Amino acid sequence: MPRAVGEAQQLTDQASAKVTEALNSGGWDGKPHAQKAKTLLEQASKELGLAATNS
């Protein structure tokens, strides 16, 4: 696996975890957008994983 792809996957996983923290904190109106961002980050992580296994 190219190192950069693995690093990118780790960063998307970390970002997803931070968004989860934000979603659980409550008290703000950005939840629908944050949930969409979390979904997209999870999708990006899966795609990066596929890219890594196919390289």
Secondary structure by P-SEA (a helix, b strand, c coil): ccaaaaaaaaaaaaaaaaaaaaaaaccccaaaaaaaaaaaaaaaaaaaaaaaaac
